[in-house]
Amino acid sequence: MESLNALVVGISADKPEVQQRFIDKFALTFPMISDTSKTIIDAYGARAVLGVAATRSTFLIDPDGRIAHVWPKVKVEGHAEDVLAKIRELAGGHATAGATG
């Protein structure tokens, strides 16, 4: 994602050891933050119904720290491509294609 001037970070309420199994299972190449206190999850309003779990959501944050776009209920299939397209769109088409992240 460097060529797009973007950083991908995953956040979940899982403990680090659970996250590591998830990272290993899906061969993730981005860091994960363990938010067991749900401070970050609550700040973004990402708790699921009844406040028990977090919803799988994506937040695109601009360089000024503002939320530029939200995908509130993520379906994994095609999601990475959707995010890349939005980053390119918001960058005015100046971002370089072919990034991995």
Secondary structure as the mmCIF struct_conf table of DSSP 4:
data_model
#
loop_
_struct_conf.conf_type_id
_struct_conf.id
_struct_conf.beg_label_comp_id
_struct_conf.beg_label_asym_id
_struct_conf.beg_label_seq_id
_struct_conf.end_label_comp_id
_struct_conf.end_label_asym_id
_struct_conf.end_label_seq_id
HELX_RH_3T_P HELX_RH_3T_P1 GLU A 2 LEU A 4
TURN_TY1_P TURN_TY1_P1 ASN A 5 ASN A 5
STRN STRN1 GLY A 10 SER A 12
BEND BEND1 ALA A 13 ASP A 14
HELX_RH_AL_P HELX_RH_AL_P1 PRO A 16 PHE A 26
TURN_TY1_P TURN_TY1_P2 ALA A 27 ALA A 27
BEND BEND2 PHE A 30 PHE A 30
STRN STRN2 MET A 32 SER A 34
TURN_TY1_P TURN_TY1_P3 THR A 36 SER A 37
HELX_RH_AL_P HELX_RH_AL_P2 THR A 39 ALA A 43
TURN_TY1_P TURN_TY1_P4 TYR A 44 GLY A 45
STRN STRN3 ARG A 47 ARG A 47
HELX_RH_3T_P HELX_RH_3T_P2 VAL A 49 GLY A 51
BEND BEND3 VAL A 52 ALA A 53
STRN STRN4 ALA A 54 ALA A 54
STRN STRN5 THR A 58 ILE A 61
HELX_LH_PP_P HELX_LH_PP_P1 ASP A 62 ASP A 62
TURN_TY1_P TURN_TY1_P5 PRO A 63 ASP A 64
BEND BEND4 GLY A 65 GLY A 65
STRN STRN6 ILE A 67 TRP A 71
BEND BEND5 PRO A 72 LYS A 73
BEND BEND6 VAL A 76 VAL A 76
TURN_TY1_P TURN_TY1_P6 GLU A 77 GLY A 78
HELX_RH_AL_P HELX_RH_AL_P3 HIS A 79 LEU A 90
TURN_TY1_P TURN_TY1_P7 ALA A 91 GLY A 93
BEND BEND7 ALA A 95 ALA A 95
HELX_LH_PP_P HELX_LH_PP_P2 THR A 96 THR A 96
BEND BEND8 ALA A 97 ALA A 97
#
